[in-house]
Amino acid sequence: MNSGLIGKIEKAKRYAQERNRIHVRGLRVDFDGENDRHEVSLEGETWRCSCDFFAGWGGCAHTMALERILEGMLPRSSLLPQPA
Ligand SMILES: [Zn+2]
């Protein structure tokens, strides 16, 4: 394998561990919930979800799951208050 490519792969492995380098600004996800598929999006610092719970609360299990997956890579203000 090309030595330049090997170097890039090594750098990618290191970067993947250094989440503070990555700043997610937007996202579109089809999320398979227990009953339905939901459309979840993040634009800047604003989450949206097509589920009924989100409509009433401005957050839901789907957005909170994605916040956990993307921990360290989201703007702080997009995080919902979480129970301690
Ligand atoms: Zn939802």
PDB file of the backbone (N, CA, C, O) and the ligand in Angstrom, with CONECT records:
HET     ZN  A 101       1
ATOM      1  N   MET A   1       0.847  -1.200   0.000  1.00  0.00           N
ATOM      2  CA  MET A   1       0.000   0.000   0.000  1.00  0.00           C
ATOM      3  C   MET A   1       0.881   1.247   0.000  1.00  0.00           C
ATOM      4  O   MET A   1       1.955   1.265   0.600  1.00  0.00           O
ATOM      5  N   ASN A   2       0.415   2.267  -0.670  1.00  0.00           N
ATOM      6  CA  ASN A   2       1.103   3.559  -0.729  1.00  0.00           C
ATOM      7  C   ASN A   2       1.360   4.103   0.681  1.00  0.00           C
ATOM      8  O   ASN A   2       0.459   4.130   1.519  1.00  0.00           O
ATOM      9  N   SER A   3       2.615   4.542   0.935  1.00  0.00           N
ATOM     10  CA  SER A   3       2.946   4.962   2.304  1.00  0.00           C
ATOM     11  C   SER A   3       2.178   6.223   2.708  1.00  0.00           C
ATOM     12  O   SER A   3       1.871   6.413   3.885  1.00  0.00           O
ATOM     13  N   GLY A   4       1.865   7.089   1.727  1.00  0.00           N
ATOM     14  CA  GLY A   4       1.059   8.271   2.040  1.00  0.00           C
ATOM     15  C   GLY A   4      -0.318   7.882   2.536  1.00  0.00           C
ATOM     16  O   GLY A   4      -0.841   8.475   3.479  1.00  0.00           O
ATOM     17  N   LEU A   5      -0.902   6.881   1.896  1.00  0.00           N
ATOM     18  CA  LEU A   5      -2.232   6.421   2.300  1.00  0.00           C
ATOM     19  C   LEU A   5      -2.197   5.788   3.690  1.00  0.00           C
ATOM     20  O   LEU A   5      -3.109   5.987   4.493  1.00  0.00           O
ATOM     21  N   ILE A   6      -1.142   5.028   3.967  1.00  0.00           N
ATOM     22  CA  ILE A   6      -1.004   4.422   5.301  1.00  0.00           C
ATOM     23  C   ILE A   6      -0.971   5.512   6.364  1.00  0.00           C
ATOM     24  O   ILE A   6      -1.594   5.378   7.418  1.00  0.00           O
ATOM     25  N   GLY A   7      -0.239   6.594   6.086  1.00  0.00           N
ATOM     26  CA  GLY A   7      -0.182   7.717   7.027  1.00  0.00           C
ATOM     27  C   GLY A   7      -1.560   8.333   7.252  1.00  0.00           C
ATOM     28  O   GLY A   7      -1.911   8.700   8.373  1.00  0.00           O
ATOM     29  N   LYS A   8      -2.337   8.440   6.171  1.00  0.00           N
ATOM     30  CA  LYS A   8      -3.683   9.025   6.309  1.00  0.00           C
ATOM     31  C   LYS A   8      -4.583   8.120   7.148  1.00  0.00           C
ATOM     32  O   LYS A   8      -5.376   8.602   7.957  1.00  0.00           O
ATOM     33  N   ILE A   9      -4.461   6.824   6.953  1.00  0.00           N
ATOM     34  CA  ILE A   9      -5.280   5.888   7.729  1.00  0.00           C
ATOM     35  C   ILE A   9      -4.922   5.986   9.211  1.00  0.00           C
ATOM     36  O   ILE A   9      -5.808   5.969  10.066  1.00  0.00           O
ATOM     37  N   GLU A  10      -3.630   6.089   9.516  1.00  0.00           N
ATOM     38  CA  GLU A  10      -3.205   6.241  10.908  1.00  0.00           C
ATOM     39  C   GLU A  10      -3.744   7.532  11.499  1.00  0.00           C
ATOM     40  O   GLU A  10      -4.202   7.564  12.641  1.00  0.00           O
ATOM     41  N   LYS A  11      -3.683   8.603  10.702  1.00  0.00           N
ATOM     42  CA  LYS A  11      -4.202   9.889  11.188  1.00  0.00           C
ATOM     43  C   LYS A  11      -5.707   9.801  11.423  1.00  0.00           C
ATOM     44  O   LYS A  11      -6.217  10.338  12.406  1.00  0.00           O
ATOM     45  N   ALA A  12      -6.413   9.128  10.525  1.00  0.00           N
ATOM     46  CA  ALA A  12      -7.869   8.970  10.677  1.00  0.00           C
ATOM     47  C   ALA A  12      -8.204   8.228  11.966  1.00  0.00           C
ATOM     48  O   ALA A  12      -9.156   8.588  12.658  1.00  0.00           O
ATOM     49  N   LYS A  13      -7.440   7.209  12.288  1.00  0.00           N
ATOM     50  CA  LYS A  13      -7.677   6.451  13.537  1.00  0.00           C
ATOM     51  C   LYS A  13      -7.489   7.356  14.741  1.00  0.00           C
ATOM     52  O   LYS A  13      -8.266   7.298  15.694  1.00  0.00           O
ATOM     53  N   ARG A  14      -6.457   8.193  14.700  1.00  0.00           N
ATOM     54  CA  ARG A  14      -6.209   9.114  15.815  1.00  0.00           C
ATOM     55  C   ARG A  14      -7.319  10.159  15.891  1.00  0.00           C
ATOM     56  O   ARG A  14      -7.842  10.435  16.971  1.00  0.00           O
ATOM     57  N   TYR A  15      -7.675  10.734  14.758  1.00  0.00           N
ATOM     58  CA  TYR A  15      -8.741  11.752  14.745  1.00  0.00           C
ATOM     59  C   TYR A  15     -10.054  11.192  15.290  1.00  0.00           C
ATOM     60  O   TYR A  15     -10.796  11.886  15.985  1.00  0.00           O
ATOM     61  N   ALA A  16     -10.329   9.927  14.963  1.00  0.00           N
ATOM     62  CA  ALA A  16     -11.594   9.326  15.399  1.00  0.00           C
ATOM     63  C   ALA A  16     -11.691   9.248  16.921  1.00  0.00           C
ATOM     64  O   ALA A  16     -12.789   9.167  17.472  1.00  0.00           O
ATOM     65  N   GLN A  17     -10.539   9.272  17.601  1.00  0.00           N
ATOM     66  CA  GLN A  17     -10.518   9.273  19.067  1.00  0.00           C
ATOM     67  C   GLN A  17     -10.580  10.683  19.637  1.00  0.00           C
ATOM     68  O   GLN A  17     -10.818  10.853  20.833  1.00  0.00           O
ATOM     69  N   GLU A  18     -10.371  11.685  18.812  1.00  0.00           N
ATOM     70  CA  GLU A  18     -10.263  13.080  19.281  1.00  0.00           C
ATOM     71  C   GLU A  18     -11.493  13.851  18.836  1.00  0.00           C
ATOM     72  O   GLU A  18     -11.442  14.667  17.916  1.00  0.00           O
ATOM     73  N   ARG A  19     -12.628  13.565  19.528  1.00  0.00           N
ATOM     74  CA  ARG A  19     -13.925  14.105  19.128  1.00  0.00           C
ATOM     75  C   ARG A  19     -13.987  15.626  19.214  1.00  0.00           C
ATOM     76  O   ARG A  19     -14.782  16.262  18.523  1.00  0.00           O
ATOM     77  N   ASN A  20     -13.135  16.207  20.074  1.00  0.00           N
ATOM     78  CA  ASN A  20     -13.166  17.670  20.217  1.00  0.00           C
ATOM     79  C   ASN A  20     -12.735  18.384  18.937  1.00  0.00           C
ATOM     80  O   ASN A  20     -12.925  19.594  18.810  1.00  0.00           O
ATOM     81  N   ARG A  21     -12.157  17.645  17.987  1.00  0.00           N
ATOM     82  CA  ARG A  21     -11.789  18.241  16.697  1.00  0.00           C
ATOM     83  C   ARG A  21     -13.006  18.411  15.786  1.00  0.00           C
ATOM     84  O   ARG A  21     -12.976  19.185  14.829  1.00  0.00           O
ATOM     85  N   ILE A  22     -14.072  17.677  16.097  1.00  0.00           N
ATOM     86  CA  ILE A  22     -15.197  17.562  15.156  1.00  0.00           C
ATOM     87  C   ILE A  22     -16.378  18.358  15.684  1.00  0.00           C
ATOM     88  O   ILE A  22     -16.781  18.190  16.834  1.00  0.00           O
ATOM     89  N   HIS A  23     -16.934  19.225  14.844  1.00  0.00           N
ATOM     90  CA  HIS A  23     -18.023  20.113  15.246  1.00  0.00           C
ATOM     91  C   HIS A  23     -19.196  19.897  14.290  1.00  0.00           C
ATOM     92  O   HIS A  23     -19.223  20.443  13.186  1.00  0.00           O
ATOM     93  N   VAL A  24     -20.158  19.096  14.730  1.00  0.00           N
ATOM     94  CA  VAL A  24     -21.301  18.767  13.880  1.00  0.00           C
ATOM     95  C   VAL A  24     -22.209  19.981  13.772  1.00  0.00           C
ATOM     96  O   VAL A  24     -22.639  20.528  14.787  1.00  0.00           O
ATOM     97  N   ARG A  25     -22.505  20.411  12.533  1.00  0.00           N
ATOM     98  CA  ARG A  25     -23.334  21.608  12.323  1.00  0.00           C
ATOM     99  C   ARG A  25     -24.707  21.268  11.781  1.00  0.00           C
ATOM    100  O   ARG A  25     -25.619  22.093  11.834  1.00  0.00           O
ATOM    101  N   GLY A  26     -24.861  20.069  11.264  1.00  0.00           N
ATOM    102  CA  GLY A  26     -26.147  19.671  10.728  1.00  0.00           C
ATOM    103  C   GLY A  26     -26.168  18.184  10.470  1.00  0.00           C
ATOM    104  O   GLY A  26     -25.130  17.536  10.334  1.00  0.00           O
ATOM    105  N   LEU A  27     -27.406  17.647  10.405  1.00  0.00           N
ATOM    106  CA  LEU A  27     -27.537  16.200  10.331  1.00  0.00           C
ATOM    107  C   LEU A  27     -28.955  15.870   9.878  1.00  0.00           C
ATOM    108  O   LEU A  27     -29.900  16.564  10.253  1.00  0.00           O
ATOM    109  N   ARG A  28     -29.112  14.815   9.074  1.00  0.00           N
ATOM    110  CA  ARG A  28     -30.443  14.287   8.767  1.00  0.00           C
ATOM    111  C   ARG A  28     -30.386  12.786   8.964  1.00  0.00           C
ATOM    112  O   ARG A  28     -29.513  12.114   8.414  1.00  0.00           O
ATOM    113  N   VAL A  29     -31.328  12.252   9.759  1.00  0.00           N
ATOM    114  CA  VAL A  29     -31.280  10.847  10.133  1.00  0.00           C
ATOM    115  C   VAL A  29     -32.683  10.245  10.021  1.00  0.00           C
ATOM    116  O   VAL A  29     -33.655  10.865  10.452  1.00  0.00           O
ATOM    117  N   ASP A  30     -32.795   9.054   9.452  1.00  0.00           N
ATOM    118  CA  ASP A  30     -34.006   8.248   9.590  1.00  0.00           C
ATOM    119  C   ASP A  30     -33.779   7.325  10.771  1.00  0.00           C
ATOM    120  O   ASP A  30     -32.854   6.512  10.761  1.00  0.00           O
ATOM    121  N   PHE A  31     -34.621   7.446  11.790  1.00  0.00           N
ATOM    122  CA  PHE A  31     -34.420   6.745  13.051  1.00  0.00           C
ATOM    123  C   PHE A  31     -35.533   5.717  13.211  1.00  0.00           C
ATOM    124  O   PHE A  31     -36.707   6.081  13.286  1.00  0.00           O
ATOM    125  N   ASP A  32     -35.175   4.436  13.264  1.00  0.00           N
ATOM    126  CA  ASP A  32     -36.180   3.390  13.451  1.00  0.00           C
ATOM    127  C   ASP A  32     -36.495   3.255  14.935  1.00  0.00           C
ATOM    128  O   ASP A  32     -35.740   2.649  15.695  1.00  0.00           O
ATOM    129  N   GLY A  33     -37.625   3.832  15.332  1.00  0.00           N
ATOM    130  CA  GLY A  33     -38.089   3.680  16.708  1.00  0.00           C
ATOM    131  C   GLY A  33     -38.738   2.316  16.892  1.00  0.00           C
ATOM    132  O   GLY A  33     -38.670   1.463  16.007  1.00  0.00           O
ATOM    133  N   GLU A  34     -39.363   2.114  18.040  1.00  0.00           N
ATOM    134  CA  GLU A  34     -39.965   0.801  18.304  1.00  0.00           C
ATOM    135  C   GLU A  34     -41.199   0.572  17.444  1.00  0.00           C
ATOM    136  O   GLU A  34     -41.517  -0.568  17.108  1.00  0.00           O
ATOM    137  N   ASN A  35     -41.904   1.655  17.080  1.00  0.00           N
ATOM    138  CA  ASN A  35     -43.142   1.504  16.310  1.00  0.00           C
ATOM    139  C   ASN A  35     -43.050   2.080  14.898  1.00  0.00           C
ATOM    140  O   ASN A  35     -43.681   1.570  13.972  1.00  0.00           O
ATOM    141  N   ASP A  36     -42.274   3.129  14.742  1.00  0.00           N
ATOM    142  CA  ASP A  36     -42.255   3.853  13.485  1.00  0.00           C
ATOM    143  C   ASP A  36     -40.854   4.345  13.173  1.00  0.00           C
ATOM    144  O   ASP A  36     -39.971   4.373  14.030  1.00  0.00           O
ATOM    145  N   ARG A  37     -40.680   4.733  11.912  1.00  0.00           N
ATOM    146  CA  ARG A  37     -39.451   5.413  11.522  1.00  0.00           C
ATOM    147  C   ARG A  37     -39.682   6.919  11.669  1.00  0.00           C
ATOM    148  O   ARG A  37     -40.704   7.440  11.223  1.00  0.00           O
ATOM    149  N   HIS A  38     -38.742   7.605  12.287  1.00  0.00           N
ATOM    150  CA  HIS A  38     -38.871   9.042  12.516  1.00  0.00           C
ATOM    151  C   HIS A  38     -37.763   9.774  11.777  1.00  0.00           C
ATOM    152  O   HIS A  38     -36.644   9.281  11.640  1.00  0.00           O
ATOM    153  N   GLU A  39     -38.108  10.960  11.307  1.00  0.00           N
ATOM    154  CA  GLU A  39     -37.110  11.818  10.667  1.00  0.00           C
ATOM    155  C   GLU A  39     -36.577  12.783  11.705  1.00  0.00           C
ATOM    156  O   GLU A  39     -37.328  13.585  12.260  1.00  0.00           O
ATOM    157  N   VAL A  40     -35.287  12.707  11.969  1.00  0.00           N
ATOM    158  CA  VAL A  40     -34.644  13.571  12.956  1.00  0.00           C
ATOM    159  C   VAL A  40     -33.637  14.453  12.220  1.00  0.00           C
ATOM    160  O   VAL A  40     -32.916  13.983  11.340  1.00  0.00           O
ATOM    161  N   SER A  41     -33.596  15.711  12.581  1.00  0.00           N
ATOM    162  CA  SER A  41     -32.601  16.590  11.966  1.00  0.00           C
ATOM    163  C   SER A  41     -32.016  17.547  12.999  1.00  0.00           C
ATOM    164  O   SER A  41     -32.636  17.871  14.012  1.00  0.00           O
ATOM    165  N   LEU A  42     -30.816  17.976  12.704  1.00  0.00           N
ATOM    166  CA  LEU A  42     -30.149  19.009  13.491  1.00  0.00           C
ATOM    167  C   LEU A  42     -29.681  20.071  12.502  1.00  0.00           C
ATOM    168  O   LEU A  42     -28.941  19.784  11.561  1.00  0.00           O
ATOM    169  N   GLU A  43     -30.127  21.297  12.734  1.00  0.00           N
ATOM    170  CA  GLU A  43     -29.673  22.434  11.928  1.00  0.00           C
ATOM    171  C   GLU A  43     -29.055  23.437  12.865  1.00  0.00           C
ATOM    172  O   GLU A  43     -29.750  24.023  13.695  1.00  0.00           O
ATOM    173  N   GLY A  44     -27.762  23.646  12.748  1.00  0.00           N
ATOM    174  CA  GLY A  44     -27.088  24.529  13.694  1.00  0.00           C
ATOM    175  C   GLY A  44     -27.223  23.950  15.090  1.00  0.00           C
ATOM    176  O   GLY A  44     -26.614  22.926  15.399  1.00  0.00           O
ATOM    177  N   GLU A  45     -28.013  24.596  15.936  1.00  0.00           N
ATOM    178  CA  GLU A  45     -28.200  24.126  17.311  1.00  0.00           C
ATOM    179  C   GLU A  45     -29.635  23.662  17.554  1.00  0.00           C
ATOM    180  O   GLU A  45     -30.032  23.440  18.697  1.00  0.00           O
ATOM    181  N   THR A  46     -30.410  23.516  16.484  1.00  0.00           N
ATOM    182  CA  THR A  46     -31.838  23.216  16.640  1.00  0.00           C
ATOM    183  C   THR A  46     -32.173  21.801  16.171  1.00  0.00           C
ATOM    184  O   THR A  46     -31.974  21.451  15.008  1.00  0.00           O
ATOM    185  N   TRP A  47     -32.691  20.991  17.110  1.00  0.00           N
ATOM    186  CA  TRP A  47     -33.147  19.642  16.787  1.00  0.00           C
ATOM    187  C   TRP A  47     -34.595  19.670  16.318  1.00  0.00           C
ATOM    188  O   TRP A  47     -35.379  20.514  16.752  1.00  0.00           O
ATOM    189  N   ARG A  48     -34.944  18.743  15.432  1.00  0.00           N
ATOM    190  CA  ARG A  48     -36.337  18.484  15.064  1.00  0.00           C
ATOM    191  C   ARG A  48     -36.515  16.974  15.008  1.00  0.00           C
ATOM    192  O   ARG A  48     -35.584  16.238  14.679  1.00  0.00           O
ATOM    193  N   CYS A  49     -37.736  16.517  15.336  1.00  0.00           N
ATOM    194  CA  CYS A  49     -38.074  15.108  15.146  1.00  0.00           C
ATOM    195  C   CYS A  49     -39.539  15.030  14.759  1.00  0.00           C
ATOM    196  O   CYS A  49     -40.358  15.831  15.210  1.00  0.00           O
ATOM    197  N   SER A  50     -39.860  14.059  13.922  1.00  0.00           N
ATOM    198  CA  SER A  50     -41.235  13.934  13.438  1.00  0.00           C
ATOM    199  C   SER A  50     -42.140  13.204  14.435  1.00  0.00           C
ATOM    200  O   SER A  50     -43.335  13.064  14.175  1.00  0.00           O
ATOM    201  N   CYS A  51     -41.603  12.733  15.569  1.00  0.00           N
ATOM    202  CA  CYS A  51     -42.455  11.970  16.495  1.00  0.00           C
ATOM    203  C   CYS A  51     -43.393  12.892  17.288  1.00  0.00           C
ATOM    204  O   CYS A  51     -43.154  14.095  17.394  1.00  0.00           O
ATOM    205  N   ASP A  52     -44.465  12.306  17.841  1.00  0.00           N
ATOM    206  CA  ASP A  52     -45.464  13.083  18.588  1.00  0.00           C
ATOM    207  C   ASP A  52     -44.872  13.673  19.863  1.00  0.00           C
ATOM    208  O   ASP A  52     -45.201  14.801  20.231  1.00  0.00           O
ATOM    209  N   PHE A  53     -44.007  12.931  20.538  1.00  0.00           N
ATOM    210  CA  PHE A  53     -43.458  13.407  21.809  1.00  0.00           C
ATOM    211  C   PHE A  53     -42.662  14.685  21.594  1.00  0.00           C
ATOM    212  O   PHE A  53     -42.765  15.631  22.376  1.00  0.00           O
ATOM    213  N   PHE A  54     -41.870  14.708  20.531  1.00  0.00           N
ATOM    214  CA  PHE A  54     -41.051  15.901  20.271  1.00  0.00           C
ATOM    215  C   PHE A  54     -41.930  17.135  20.109  1.00  0.00           C
ATOM    216  O   PHE A  54     -41.586  18.219  20.582  1.00  0.00           O
ATOM    217  N   ALA A  55     -43.080  16.963  19.431  1.00  0.00           N
ATOM    218  CA  ALA A  55     -43.966  18.105  19.171  1.00  0.00           C
ATOM    219  C   ALA A  55     -44.397  18.767  20.476  1.00  0.00           C
ATOM    220  O   ALA A  55     -44.570  19.984  20.523  1.00  0.00           O
ATOM    221  N   GLY A  56     -44.570  17.980  21.534  1.00  0.00           N
ATOM    222  CA  GLY A  56     -45.024  18.542  22.797  1.00  0.00           C
ATOM    223  C   GLY A  56     -43.900  19.023  23.705  1.00  0.00           C
ATOM    224  O   GLY A  56     -44.105  19.900  24.544  1.00  0.00           O
ATOM    225  N   TRP A  57     -42.702  18.442  23.534  1.00  0.00           N
ATOM    226  CA  TRP A  57     -41.631  18.676  24.511  1.00  0.00           C
ATOM    227  C   TRP A  57     -40.378  19.322  23.934  1.00  0.00           C
ATOM    228  O   TRP A  57     -39.533  19.810  24.685  1.00  0.00           O
ATOM    229  N   GLY A  58     -40.250  19.332  22.627  1.00  0.00           N
ATOM    230  CA  GLY A  58     -39.054  19.928  22.032  1.00  0.00           C
ATOM    231  C   GLY A  58     -37.819  19.052  22.171  1.00  0.00           C
ATOM    232  O   GLY A  58     -36.699  19.504  21.931  1.00  0.00           O
ATOM    233  N   GLY A  59     -38.023  17.818  22.552  1.00  0.00           N
ATOM    234  CA  GLY A  59     -36.937  16.840  22.661  1.00  0.00           C
ATOM    235  C   GLY A  59     -37.590  15.474  22.789  1.00  0.00           C
ATOM    236  O   GLY A  59     -38.776  15.393  23.110  1.00  0.00           O
ATOM    237  N   CYS A  60     -36.857  14.410  22.550  1.00  0.00           N
ATOM    238  CA  CYS A  60     -37.457  13.069  22.601  1.00  0.00           C
ATOM    239  C   CYS A  60     -36.339  12.040  22.706  1.00  0.00           C
ATOM    240  O   CYS A  60     -35.157  12.386  22.692  1.00  0.00           O
ATOM    241  N   ALA A  61     -36.725  10.777  22.812  1.00  0.00           N
ATOM    242  CA  ALA A  61     -35.725   9.707  22.938  1.00  0.00           C
ATOM    243  C   ALA A  61     -34.795   9.679  21.729  1.00  0.00           C
ATOM    244  O   ALA A  61     -33.623   9.322  21.848  1.00  0.00           O
ATOM    245  N   HIS A  62     -35.322  10.057  20.564  1.00  0.00           N
ATOM    246  CA  HIS A  62     -34.508   9.979  19.335  1.00  0.00           C
ATOM    247  C   HIS A  62     -33.436  11.065  19.326  1.00  0.00           C
ATOM    248  O   HIS A  62     -32.274  10.792  19.026  1.00  0.00           O
ATOM    249  N   THR A  63     -33.831  12.307  19.658  1.00  0.00           N
ATOM    250  CA  THR A  63     -32.821  13.373  19.682  1.00  0.00           C
ATOM    251  C   THR A  63     -31.822  13.129  20.817  1.00  0.00           C
ATOM    252  O   THR A  63     -30.626  13.379  20.669  1.00  0.00           O
ATOM    253  N   MET A  64     -32.333  12.636  21.956  1.00  0.00           N
ATOM    254  CA  MET A  64     -31.415  12.402  23.083  1.00  0.00           C
ATOM    255  C   MET A  64     -30.441  11.263  22.793  1.00  0.00           C
ATOM    256  O   MET A  64     -29.288  11.307  23.222  1.00  0.00           O
ATOM    257  N   ALA A  65     -30.903  10.240  22.061  1.00  0.00           N
ATOM    258  CA  ALA A  65     -29.990   9.146  21.686  1.00  0.00           C
ATOM    259  C   ALA A  65     -28.884   9.678  20.773  1.00  0.00           C
ATOM    260  O   ALA A  65     -27.716   9.321  20.928  1.00  0.00           O
ATOM    261  N   LEU A  66     -29.264  10.537  19.815  1.00  0.00           N
ATOM    262  CA  LEU A  66     -28.249  11.082  18.906  1.00  0.00           C
ATOM    263  C   LEU A  66     -27.287  12.008  19.637  1.00  0.00           C
ATOM    264  O   LEU A  66     -26.100  12.058  19.312  1.00  0.00           O
ATOM    265  N   GLU A  67     -27.800  12.750  20.635  1.00  0.00           N
ATOM    266  CA  GLU A  67     -26.901  13.596  21.429  1.00  0.00           C
ATOM    267  C   GLU A  67     -25.859  12.750  22.148  1.00  0.00           C
ATOM    268  O   GLU A  67     -24.703  13.150  22.277  1.00  0.00           O
ATOM    269  N   ARG A  68     -26.281  11.570  22.619  1.00  0.00           N
ATOM    270  CA  ARG A  68     -25.311  10.692  23.295  1.00  0.00           C
ATOM    271  C   ARG A  68     -24.282  10.150  22.301  1.00  0.00           C
ATOM    272  O   ARG A  68     -23.088  10.100  22.596  1.00  0.00           O
ATOM    273  N   ILE A  69     -24.755   9.747  21.131  1.00  0.00           N
ATOM    274  CA  ILE A  69     -23.842   9.192  20.114  1.00  0.00           C
ATOM    275  C   ILE A  69     -22.831  10.249  19.677  1.00  0.00           C
ATOM    276  O   ILE A  69     -21.665   9.941  19.432  1.00  0.00           O
ATOM    277  N   LEU A  70     -23.292  11.509  19.582  1.00  0.00           N
ATOM    278  CA  LEU A  70     -22.449  12.593  19.062  1.00  0.00           C
ATOM    279  C   LEU A  70     -21.783  13.384  20.181  1.00  0.00           C
ATOM    280  O   LEU A  70     -21.269  14.477  19.945  1.00  0.00           O
ATOM    281  N   GLU A  71     -21.786  12.846  21.389  1.00  0.00           N
ATOM    282  CA  GLU A  71     -21.257  13.554  22.547  1.00  0.00           C
ATOM    283  C   GLU A  71     -19.850  14.090  22.275  1.00  0.00           C
ATOM    284  O   GLU A  71     -18.977  13.380  21.775  1.00  0.00           O
ATOM    285  N   GLY A  72     -19.661  15.353  22.616  1.00  0.00           N
ATOM    286  CA  GLY A  72     -18.359  15.987  22.412  1.00  0.00           C
ATOM    287  C   GLY A  72     -18.221  16.640  21.045  1.00  0.00           C
ATOM    288  O   GLY A  72     -17.240  17.339  20.792  1.00  0.00           O
ATOM    289  N   MET A  73     -19.200  16.419  20.150  1.00  0.00           N
ATOM    290  CA  MET A  73     -19.096  16.956  18.790  1.00  0.00           C
ATOM    291  C   MET A  73     -20.229  17.926  18.457  1.00  0.00           C
ATOM    292  O   MET A  73     -20.333  18.402  17.327  1.00  0.00           O
ATOM    293  N   LEU A  74     -21.086  18.218  19.458  1.00  0.00           N
ATOM    294  CA  LEU A  74     -22.231  19.105  19.245  1.00  0.00           C
ATOM    295  C   LEU A  74     -21.994  20.433  19.939  1.00  0.00           C
ATOM    296  O   LEU A  74     -21.255  20.500  20.922  1.00  0.00           O
ATOM    297  N   PRO A  75     -22.629  21.512  19.423  1.00  0.00           N
ATOM    298  CA  PRO A  75     -22.589  22.772  20.170  1.00  0.00           C
ATOM    299  C   PRO A  75     -23.261  22.560  21.531  1.00  0.00           C
ATOM    300  O   PRO A  75     -24.306  21.912  21.604  1.00  0.00           O
ATOM    301  N   ARG A  76     -22.685  23.088  22.595  1.00  0.00           N
ATOM    302  CA  ARG A  76     -23.227  22.844  23.938  1.00  0.00           C
ATOM    303  C   ARG A  76     -24.699  23.202  24.031  1.00  0.00           C
ATOM    304  O   ARG A  76     -25.479  22.498  24.672  1.00  0.00           O
ATOM    305  N   SER A  77     -25.077  24.303  23.388  1.00  0.00           N
ATOM    306  CA  SER A  77     -26.441  24.795  23.569  1.00  0.00           C
ATOM    307  C   SER A  77     -27.481  23.881  22.910  1.00  0.00           C
ATOM    308  O   SER A  77     -28.679  24.054  23.139  1.00  0.00           O
ATOM    309  N   SER A  78     -27.053  22.929  22.111  1.00  0.00           N
ATOM    310  CA  SER A  78     -28.040  22.027  21.523  1.00  0.00           C
ATOM    311  C   SER A  78     -28.423  20.905  22.499  1.00  0.00           C
ATOM    312  O   SER A  78     -29.376  20.166  22.254  1.00  0.00           O
ATOM    313  N   LEU A  79     -27.682  20.782  23.598  1.00  0.00           N
ATOM    314  CA  LEU A  79     -27.950  19.707  24.529  1.00  0.00           C
ATOM    315  C   LEU A  79     -29.170  20.019  25.381  1.00  0.00           C
ATOM    316  O   LEU A  79     -29.297  21.116  25.924  1.00  0.00           O
ATOM    317  N   LEU A  80     -30.061  19.049  25.492  1.00  0.00           N
ATOM    318  CA  LEU A  80     -31.211  19.215  26.375  1.00  0.00           C
ATOM    319  C   LEU A  80     -30.744  19.085  27.813  1.00  0.00           C
ATOM    320  O   LEU A  80     -29.767  18.391  28.094  1.00  0.00           O
ATOM    321  N   PRO A  81     -31.443  19.753  28.725  1.00  0.00           N
ATOM    322  CA  PRO A  81     -31.136  19.504  30.126  1.00  0.00           C
ATOM    323  C   PRO A  81     -31.408  18.041  30.449  1.00  0.00           C
ATOM    324  O   PRO A  81     -32.479  17.526  30.129  1.00  0.00           O
ATOM    325  N   GLN A  82     -30.462  17.377  31.073  1.00  0.00           N
ATOM    326  CA  GLN A  82     -30.626  15.955  31.385  1.00  0.00           C
ATOM    327  C   GLN A  82     -30.749  15.798  32.888  1.00  0.00           C
ATOM    328  O   GLN A  82     -30.055  16.476  33.646  1.00  0.00           O
ATOM    329  N   PRO A  83     -31.632  14.903  33.323  1.00  0.00           N
ATOM    330  CA  PRO A  83     -31.701  14.639  34.761  1.00  0.00           C
ATOM    331  C   PRO A  83     -30.359  14.100  35.275  1.00  0.00           C
ATOM    332  O   PRO A  83     -29.695  13.326  34.586  1.00  0.00           O
ATOM    333  N   ALA A  84     -29.970  14.503  36.467  1.00  0.00           N
ATOM    334  CA  ALA A  84     -28.654  14.119  37.005  1.00  0.00           C
ATOM    335  C   ALA A  84     -28.587  12.615  37.259  1.00  0.00           C
ATOM    336  O   ALA A  84     -27.559  12.110  37.711  1.00  0.00           O
TER     337      ALA A  84
HETATM  338 ZN    ZN A 101     -38.502  11.718  18.317  1.00  0.00          ZN2+
END
